[in-house]
Amino acid sequence: MTTTVNPVLRVAPAAPAEAAAHFRAGLAFHTDVSDVATALAAGGDPGFVLVDARSTEAWDQGHVPGALHLPTALVPELAGQLLDRTVPVVTYCWGPGCNGAARAALALAELGYQVKEMLGGFEYWVREGLAFETWQGRERRAPDPLTAPVNADDCGC
């Protein structure tokens, strides 16, 4: 008798301890838009610097209020002038289809900074209905119901 295994379980899930180690490690490297927004909205020092790693043209189209503009290509040259090595850095770029935040995070880590990447990037910041700044001032769009919770206090995760 042949037993068919579905595609999800073709490779067995990791043991719980291995899974916990994997997901704990992932959280050491990543944060998300909601957590960054909550930390920034709390007022005072959030305990990190948010770095927009995109080009000047992208920055001008819109960026997270309070972010520092440091394009990935300029990290080696300018990080020491703009950032304090004792303060963690959170990087972001356009969105899930862009690896600019990961490249900036790598460059910063190689220079000795503690760093995390903000998953979702600027795209999900806007899609979640959070305020952003452009050269024309502050803007906000309606939340995308596929990415933002109906009740902002309950993301369901």
Backbone as a chain_set.jsonl record, in Angstrom:
{"seq": "MTTTVNPVLRVAPAAPAEAAAHFRAGLAFHTDVSDVATALAAGGDPGFVLVDARSTEAWDQGHVPGALHLPTALVPELAGQLLDRTVPVVTYCWGPGCNGAARAALALAELGYQVKEMLGGFEYWVREGLAFETWQGRERRAPDPLTAPVNADDCGC", "coords": {"N": [[0.842, -1.164, 0.0], [0.651, 2.147, -0.918], [1.43, 5.187, 0.532], [0.412, 8.438, 0.189], [1.994, 11.503, 0.587], [1.219, 14.769, 1.426], [2.196, 17.893, -0.225], [2.968, 19.807, 1.679], [3.858, 18.41, 3.897], [5.811, 16.811, 2.891], [8.488, 17.214, 3.403], [9.316, 16.816, 6.62], [8.157, 18.778, 9.432], [10.385, 20.766, 11.436], [11.915, 19.777, 14.521], [10.453, 20.885, 17.618], [12.317, 22.365, 19.283], [14.336, 23.029, 17.44], [12.818, 24.537, 15.646], [12.044, 26.655, 17.324], [14.559, 27.835, 17.809], [15.228, 28.637, 15.226], [13.145, 30.518, 14.58], [13.502, 32.363, 16.64], [16.038, 33.31, 16.005], [15.426, 34.507, 13.544], [13.831, 36.66, 14.387], [15.747, 38.175, 15.6], [16.957, 39.368, 13.498], [15.014, 40.638, 12.004], [12.292, 42.981, 11.938], [8.953, 44.341, 11.951], [6.717, 46.505, 10.07], [4.53, 47.317, 11.663], [5.488, 47.004, 14.315], [7.652, 48.815, 14.291], [6.275, 51.208, 13.771], [4.694, 51.367, 16.1], [6.691, 51.644, 18.074], [7.834, 54.097, 17.3], [5.639, 55.796, 17.564], [5.244, 55.859, 20.265], [6.584, 57.918, 21.387], [9.353, 59.899, 22.561], [12.65, 58.453, 22.867], [13.038, 55.843, 20.678], [14.911, 53.867, 20.872], [16.318, 52.98, 18.724], [17.657, 53.75, 15.445], [16.003, 54.594, 12.539], [16.644, 53.769, 9.256], [16.426, 54.782, 5.982], [17.209, 53.215, 3.136], [17.063, 53.773, 0.463], [17.284, 55.382, -2.818], [17.819, 58.926, -3.489], [15.78, 59.907, -5.118], [13.714, 58.083, -4.592], [13.384, 58.509, -1.833], [12.445, 61.159, -1.92], [9.949, 60.732, -3.05], [8.552, 59.646, -0.975], [8.804, 58.883, 2.499], [9.373, 57.334, 5.706], [8.319, 59.194, 8.476], [10.767, 60.774, 10.45], [12.763, 59.04, 9.76], [16.173, 58.391, 8.835], [17.953, 59.344, 6.01], [19.971, 57.309, 4.229], [21.422, 56.142, 1.679], [22.099, 52.864, 0.45], [24.52, 52.556, -1.068], [26.068, 54.567, 0.002], [26.617, 53.903, 2.592], [29.183, 52.811, 3.58], [30.779, 55.11, 3.417], [29.415, 57.18, 4.837], [28.19, 56.264, 7.205], [29.632, 56.283, 9.671], [29.684, 58.998, 10.253], [27.029, 59.645, 10.595], [25.733, 57.837, 12.27], [25.508, 56.314, 15.521], [27.442, 53.864, 16.933], [26.558, 52.551, 19.195], [23.853, 52.511, 19.161], [21.147, 50.645, 18.064], [20.258, 49.926, 14.634], [17.646, 50.139, 12.274], [16.843, 49.098, 9.125], [15.249, 50.002, 6.005], [13.75, 49.541, 2.736], [12.175, 49.733, -0.46], [10.155, 47.577, -0.512], [8.862, 44.205, -0.109], [9.871, 43.081, -2.47], [12.359, 44.109, -2.822], [15.804, 44.16, -2.122], [17.349, 46.048, -0.947], [17.312, 46.998, 1.714], [18.32, 44.792, 3.068], [20.865, 44.667, 1.953], [21.905, 47.106, 2.86], [21.753, 46.637, 5.61], [23.586, 44.536, 5.844], [25.971, 45.888, 5.071], [26.117, 47.746, 7.182], [26.302, 46.011, 9.407], [28.759, 44.837, 8.854], [30.328, 47.0, 9.41], [30.205, 47.127, 12.081], [27.789, 47.736, 13.378], [24.775, 47.14, 15.255], [22.012, 45.675, 13.806], [18.764, 45.544, 12.273], [16.329, 44.482, 9.871], [13.518, 46.098, 8.476], [10.768, 44.416, 7.702], [8.703, 44.43, 4.809], [9.043, 47.095, 4.221], [8.89, 50.456, 2.82], [6.661, 50.265, 1.174], [4.776, 48.631, 2.582], [4.483, 50.186, 4.831], [3.04, 52.36, 3.854], [0.83, 50.959, 2.807], [-0.341, 50.019, 5.136], [-1.583, 52.225, 6.018], [-0.191, 54.212, 7.351], [1.24, 57.384, 8.26], [3.284, 59.271, 6.027], [6.099, 61.098, 4.717], [6.678, 63.482, 2.127], [8.332, 65.554, -0.314], [6.447, 67.453, -0.49], [5.111, 67.524, 1.897], [3.35, 66.012, 4.701], [1.606, 62.938, 4.29], [-1.11, 60.55, 4.066], [-2.547, 57.453, 3.327], [-5.53, 55.546, 2.773], [-5.833, 52.544, 4.659], [-4.845, 49.398, 3.258], [-7.052, 46.821, 3.015], [-6.163, 44.221, 2.8], [-3.705, 44.104, 3.957], [-3.653, 45.545, 6.305], [-4.968, 45.52, 9.606], [-8.476, 45.438, 10.438], [-9.265, 46.458, 12.884], [-7.12, 48.522, 14.376], [-5.843, 47.921, 16.751], [-5.611, 45.23, 16.893], [-3.877, 43.065, 15.278], [-4.055, 40.443, 14.757], [-1.938, 38.788, 14.922]], "CA": [[0.0, 0.0, 0.0], [1.416, 3.378, -1.039], [0.864, 6.323, 1.242], [0.751, 9.703, -0.45], [2.223, 12.587, 1.531], [0.926, 16.041, 0.762], [3.406, 18.687, -0.446], [3.355, 20.546, 2.879], [4.531, 17.517, 4.835], [6.807, 15.984, 2.195], [9.625, 17.379, 4.304], [8.699, 16.916, 7.948], [8.485, 19.979, 10.196], [11.524, 20.655, 12.347], [11.594, 19.518, 15.929], [10.101, 22.146, 18.273], [13.486, 23.13, 19.734], [14.967, 23.582, 16.241], [11.931, 25.579, 15.14], [12.153, 27.804, 18.225], [15.852, 28.472, 17.555], [15.137, 29.283, 13.908], [12.293, 31.703, 14.627], [14.161, 33.322, 17.533], [17.108, 33.918, 15.209], [14.797, 35.395, 12.566], [13.391, 37.88, 15.061], [16.938, 38.961, 15.909], [17.365, 40.027, 12.266], [13.898, 41.323, 11.358], [11.149, 43.547, 12.635], [7.964, 44.651, 10.926], [6.203, 47.867, 10.0], [3.67, 47.582, 12.816], [6.317, 47.173, 15.51], [8.392, 50.068, 14.15], [5.309, 52.301, 13.94], [4.332, 51.421, 17.515], [7.836, 52.182, 18.812], [7.988, 55.509, 16.972], [4.463, 56.526, 18.058], [5.264, 55.909, 21.729], [7.227, 59.159, 21.793], [10.655, 59.72, 23.181], [13.671, 57.71, 22.137], [12.583, 54.466, 20.446], [16.006, 52.929, 21.129], [16.937, 52.616, 17.454], [17.588, 54.727, 14.361], [15.396, 54.031, 11.338], [17.409, 54.204, 8.089], [15.874, 54.554, 4.639], [18.382, 52.891, 2.321], [16.745, 53.975, -0.952], [17.867, 56.515, -3.528], [17.243, 60.242, -3.205], [14.51, 60.008, -5.851], [12.733, 57.299, -3.849], [13.18, 59.254, -0.581], [11.605, 62.318, -2.223], [8.58, 60.261, -3.308], [7.932, 59.387, 0.316], [9.62, 58.155, 3.474], [8.821, 57.257, 7.054], [8.704, 60.359, 9.277], [11.805, 60.518, 11.438], [13.824, 58.177, 9.233], [17.414, 58.989, 8.358], [18.217, 58.913, 4.643], [21.338, 56.829, 4.023], [21.393, 55.147, 0.603], [22.986, 51.714, 0.636], [25.84, 52.785, -1.663], [26.818, 55.542, 0.793], [26.81, 53.409, 3.96], [30.584, 52.772, 4.019], [31.336, 56.458, 3.468], [28.726, 58.12, 5.721], [27.625, 55.69, 8.44], [30.385, 56.739, 10.834], [29.35, 60.399, 10.519], [25.598, 59.803, 10.853], [25.184, 56.86, 13.208], [26.226, 55.972, 16.748], [27.569, 52.402, 16.962], [25.903, 51.981, 20.378], [22.398, 52.554, 18.957], [20.726, 49.734, 16.988], [19.76, 50.511, 13.393], [16.641, 49.382, 11.532], [16.879, 49.539, 7.736], [14.145, 49.651, 5.114], [13.819, 49.98, 1.346], [10.84, 49.846, -1.044], [9.19, 46.578, -0.067], [9.313, 42.805, -0.113], [10.559, 42.73, -3.702], [13.609, 44.863, -2.878], [16.751, 43.701, -1.113], [18.186, 47.173, -0.548], [17.426, 47.049, 3.18], [19.217, 43.699, 3.468], [22.23, 45.057, 1.572], [22.321, 48.162, 3.798], [21.96, 45.984, 6.906], [24.861, 43.826, 5.742], [27.057, 46.871, 5.098], [26.201, 48.291, 8.537], [26.805, 44.96, 10.295], [30.191, 44.7, 8.586], [30.986, 48.153, 10.018], [30.117, 46.995, 13.527], [26.508, 48.192, 13.923], [23.688, 46.187, 15.482], [21.052, 46.076, 12.782], [17.623, 44.726, 11.883], [15.649, 44.914, 8.658], [12.072, 46.241, 8.614], [10.079, 43.679, 6.649], [7.607, 45.149, 4.173], [9.573, 48.353, 3.714], [8.036, 51.628, 2.658], [5.393, 49.839, 0.573], [3.822, 48.183, 3.591], [4.223, 51.328, 5.694], [1.948, 53.088, 3.206], [-0.339, 50.071, 2.696], [-0.982, 49.903, 6.442], [-2.254, 53.484, 6.311], [0.625, 55.044, 8.235], [1.652, 58.656, 7.675], [4.614, 59.353, 5.436], [6.474, 62.439, 4.292], [7.233, 63.708, 0.796], [8.832, 66.923, -0.411], [5.269, 68.331, -0.409], [4.57, 67.495, 3.248], [2.915, 64.729, 5.255], [0.457, 62.313, 3.627], [-1.563, 59.269, 4.592], [-3.533, 56.808, 2.449], [-6.39, 54.59, 3.465], [-5.188, 51.226, 4.779], [-5.207, 48.312, 2.357], [-7.665, 45.811, 3.875], [-5.451, 42.941, 2.72], [-2.461, 44.162, 4.73], [-3.841, 46.219, 7.586], [-6.104, 44.992, 10.358], [-9.674, 46.274, 10.51], [-9.094, 47.133, 14.165], [-5.67, 48.771, 14.456], [-5.299, 47.378, 17.99], [-5.59, 43.771, 16.832], [-3.387, 42.635, 13.977], [-4.334, 39.023, 14.578], [-0.711, 37.982, 14.969]], "C": [[0.901, 1.247, 0.0], [0.688, 4.506, -0.313], [1.343, 7.596, 0.55], [0.873, 10.779, 0.623], [1.977, 13.904, 0.793], [2.188, 16.895, 0.669], [3.874, 19.46, 0.785], [4.198, 19.682, 3.799], [5.546, 16.588, 4.182], [8.138, 16.045, 2.943], [9.016, 17.648, 5.667], [9.063, 18.237, 8.629], [9.668, 19.715, 11.131], [11.031, 20.327, 13.749], [11.308, 20.864, 16.606], [11.303, 22.98, 18.718], [14.215, 23.767, 18.549], [14.131, 24.718, 15.675], [12.027, 26.831, 16.004], [13.461, 28.552, 17.976], [15.83, 29.234, 16.231], [14.335, 30.582, 13.985], [12.848, 32.767, 15.562], [15.268, 34.052, 16.768], [16.522, 34.884, 14.179], [14.365, 36.709, 13.174], [14.574, 38.752, 15.485], [17.378, 39.783, 14.697], [16.28, 40.893, 11.642], [12.924, 41.912, 12.357], [10.127, 43.862, 11.557], [7.468, 46.081, 11.06], [5.392, 48.211, 11.243], [4.484, 47.823, 14.078], [7.13, 48.469, 15.46], [7.458, 51.253, 14.378], [4.916, 52.467, 15.404], [5.454, 52.044, 18.338], [8.003, 53.675, 18.549], [6.847, 56.348, 17.545], [4.464, 56.678, 19.572], [5.883, 57.201, 22.245], [8.545, 58.887, 22.479], [11.596, 58.955, 22.28], [13.204, 56.274, 21.933], [13.668, 53.423, 20.715], [16.696, 52.442, 19.875], [16.852, 53.802, 16.506], [17.014, 54.0, 13.158], [16.096, 54.629, 10.119], [16.701, 53.789, 6.809], [17.06, 54.399, 3.703], [18.173, 53.135, 0.829], [17.443, 55.204, -1.537], [17.202, 57.828, -3.115], [15.899, 60.405, -3.896], [13.404, 59.258, -5.114], [12.381, 58.003, -2.534], [12.229, 60.42, -0.819], [10.161, 61.923, -2.514], [7.839, 59.971, -2.016], [8.851, 58.575, 1.202], [8.932, 58.205, 4.829], [9.273, 58.495, 7.832], [9.725, 59.971, 10.35], [12.921, 59.617, 10.959], [15.021, 59.019, 8.812], [17.655, 58.47, 6.948], [19.694, 58.568, 4.492], [21.311, 55.744, 2.952], [22.456, 54.071, 0.803], [24.397, 51.978, 0.114], [26.7, 53.733, -0.832], [27.091, 55.084, 2.22], [28.284, 53.401, 4.356], [31.184, 54.162, 4.234], [30.727, 57.314, 4.581], [28.245, 57.567, 7.06], [28.328, 56.219, 9.683], [30.08, 58.173, 11.231], [27.906, 60.556, 11.005], [25.042, 58.922, 11.963], [26.115, 56.635, 14.392], [26.266, 54.442, 16.832], [26.885, 51.761, 18.172], [24.382, 51.937, 20.242], [22.03, 51.605, 17.816], [20.12, 50.503, 15.805], [18.723, 49.568, 12.798], [16.619, 49.942, 10.12], [15.59, 49.191, 7.017], [14.431, 50.151, 3.712], [12.386, 50.034, 0.814], [9.849, 48.862, -0.465], [9.75, 45.185, -0.189], [10.082, 42.393, -1.36], [11.91, 43.405, -3.855], [14.551, 44.358, -1.787], [17.701, 44.815, -0.658], [18.371, 47.269, 0.955], [18.367, 45.965, 3.683], [20.661, 44.057, 3.122], [22.756, 46.152, 2.495], [22.606, 47.559, 5.171], [23.284, 45.226, 6.914], [26.03, 44.805, 5.836], [27.231, 47.454, 6.502], [26.754, 47.26, 9.52], [28.312, 44.778, 10.103], [31.001, 45.861, 9.159], [30.851, 48.157, 11.543], [28.831, 47.489, 14.166], [25.594, 47.015, 14.199], [22.562, 46.611, 14.552], [19.953, 45.037, 12.593], [17.053, 45.306, 10.594], [14.152, 45.007, 8.942], [11.402, 45.561, 7.425], [8.91, 44.493, 6.102], [8.026, 46.479, 3.6], [8.548, 49.465, 3.614], [6.677, 51.247, 2.075], [4.378, 49.459, 1.641], [3.557, 49.267, 4.637], [3.005, 52.089, 5.147], [0.686, 52.231, 3.158], [-1.057, 49.885, 4.026], [-1.615, 51.211, 6.895], [-1.492, 54.405, 7.235], [1.068, 56.311, 7.503], [3.062, 58.548, 7.117], [4.844, 60.774, 4.965], [6.997, 62.42, 2.867], [7.789, 65.124, 0.793], [7.69, 67.921, -0.313], [4.657, 68.364, 0.987], [4.128, 66.098, 3.649], [1.656, 64.248, 4.542], [0.084, 61.039, 4.358], [-2.6, 58.737, 3.613], [-4.383, 55.865, 3.281], [-5.684, 53.242, 3.543], [-5.713, 50.24, 3.741], [-5.796, 47.203, 3.22], [-6.992, 44.435, 3.808], [-4.166, 42.939, 3.541], [-2.629, 44.755, 6.103], [-5.055, 45.643, 8.306], [-7.278, 45.978, 10.347], [-9.626, 47.092, 11.782], [-7.596, 47.284, 14.384], [-5.045, 48.211, 15.736], [-5.155, 45.861, 17.966], [-5.164, 43.315, 15.445], [-3.648, 41.154, 13.736], [-3.084, 38.17, 14.62], [-0.007, 38.122, 16.283]], "O": [[1.803, 1.368, 0.829], [-0.502, 4.74, -0.519], [2.542, 7.794, 0.354], [-0.017, 10.95, 1.456], [2.466, 14.114, -0.317], [3.15, 16.654, 1.398], [5.066, 19.739, 0.916], [5.148, 20.167, 4.413], [6.08, 15.687, 4.83], [8.823, 15.033, 3.09], [8.274, 18.616, 5.838], [10.16, 18.756, 8.424], [9.908, 18.583, 11.553], [9.877, 20.575, 14.098], [11.869, 21.882, 16.202], [11.297, 24.197, 18.539], [14.661, 24.911, 18.637], [14.671, 25.746, 15.268], [12.086, 27.944, 15.481], [13.467, 29.782, 17.935], [16.354, 30.344, 16.136], [14.788, 31.624, 13.512], [12.681, 33.959, 15.302], [15.41, 35.269, 16.88], [17.069, 35.966, 13.968], [14.511, 37.761, 12.552], [14.406, 39.952, 15.704], [18.088, 40.777, 14.845], [16.577, 41.781, 10.843], [12.757, 41.409, 13.468], [10.4, 43.671, 10.372], [7.762, 46.771, 12.035], [5.558, 49.29, 11.812], [4.196, 48.752, 14.832], [7.278, 49.145, 16.478], [7.805, 52.193, 15.094], [4.816, 53.592, 15.894], [5.197, 52.881, 19.204], [8.283, 54.438, 19.473], [7.063, 57.485, 17.965], [3.76, 57.534, 20.108], [5.721, 57.54, 23.418], [8.812, 57.77, 22.923], [11.363, 58.827, 21.078], [12.993, 55.553, 22.909], [13.377, 52.228, 20.778], [17.571, 51.579, 19.946], [16.082, 54.738, 16.726], [17.48, 52.919, 12.796], [16.139, 55.849, 9.961], [16.417, 52.612, 6.584], [17.826, 55.341, 3.501], [19.012, 52.747, 0.016], [18.104, 55.96, -0.824], [16.152, 57.83, -2.473], [14.975, 60.981, -3.322], [12.278, 59.747, -5.022], [11.208, 58.082, -2.168], [11.315, 60.653, -0.028], [9.245, 62.702, -2.251], [6.611, 60.046, -1.978], [9.579, 57.699, 0.736], [8.031, 59.011, 5.062], [10.461, 58.817, 7.852], [9.562, 58.975, 11.056], [13.919, 59.438, 11.657], [14.892, 60.197, 8.48], [17.568, 57.264, 6.718], [20.558, 59.436, 4.614], [21.19, 54.561, 3.27], [23.563, 54.345, 1.267], [25.372, 51.654, 0.791], [27.926, 53.712, -0.942], [27.733, 55.805, 2.984], [28.614, 53.951, 5.407], [32.002, 54.358, 5.133], [31.44, 58.096, 5.21], [27.924, 58.342, 7.961], [27.663, 56.569, 10.658], [30.198, 58.535, 12.402], [27.597, 61.492, 11.742], [23.995, 59.226, 12.534], [27.335, 56.749, 14.28], [25.217, 53.798, 16.805], [26.654, 50.552, 18.176], [23.697, 51.39, 21.106], [22.55, 51.749, 16.71], [19.551, 51.581, 15.969], [18.896, 48.349, 12.815], [16.4, 51.139, 9.935], [14.917, 48.219, 7.359], [15.24, 51.057, 3.511], [11.468, 50.351, 1.57], [8.797, 49.269, 0.03], [10.955, 44.996, -0.353], [10.869, 41.447, -1.312], [12.544, 43.29, -4.904], [14.128, 44.154, -0.649], [18.737, 44.543, -0.053], [19.463, 47.586, 1.427], [19.13, 46.192, 4.623], [21.575, 43.785, 3.901], [23.927, 46.131, 2.873], [23.585, 47.925, 5.822], [24.02, 45.276, 7.899], [26.972, 44.576, 6.594], [28.358, 47.636, 6.962], [27.58, 47.592, 10.37], [29.049, 44.588, 11.071], [32.207, 45.736, 9.372], [31.324, 49.075, 12.213], [28.78, 47.648, 15.386], [25.62, 46.014, 13.483], [22.198, 47.787, 14.515], [20.172, 43.833, 12.732], [17.271, 46.474, 10.272], [13.577, 44.117, 9.569], [11.454, 46.052, 6.298], [8.21, 45.166, 6.858], [7.453, 46.951, 2.619], [7.487, 49.421, 4.236], [5.658, 51.834, 2.437], [3.238, 49.922, 1.603], [2.5, 49.26, 5.268], [2.073, 52.414, 5.884], [-0.407, 52.722, 3.436], [-2.259, 49.621, 4.045], [-2.124, 51.307, 8.011], [-2.085, 55.294, 7.846], [1.246, 56.308, 6.285], [3.914, 57.84, 7.654], [3.904, 61.557, 4.831], [7.667, 61.477, 2.447], [7.718, 65.817, 1.807], [7.924, 69.106, -0.078], [3.758, 69.168, 1.235], [4.495, 65.115, 3.004], [0.76, 65.034, 4.231], [0.855, 60.515, 5.162], [-3.44, 59.494, 3.125], [-3.984, 55.443, 4.366], [-5.009, 52.841, 2.595], [-6.894, 50.26, 3.395], [-5.097, 46.683, 4.09], [-7.228, 43.585, 4.666], [-3.599, 41.876, 3.794], [-1.818, 44.49, 6.99], [-6.058, 45.317, 7.672], [-7.088, 47.191, 10.258], [-9.913, 48.289, 11.766], [-6.884, 46.295, 14.557], [-3.827, 48.043, 15.795], [-4.636, 45.271, 18.914], [-5.992, 43.194, 14.542], [-3.476, 40.67, 12.618], [-3.147, 36.964, 14.383], [1.042, 37.511, 16.49]]}, "num_chains": 1, "name": "protein.A"}
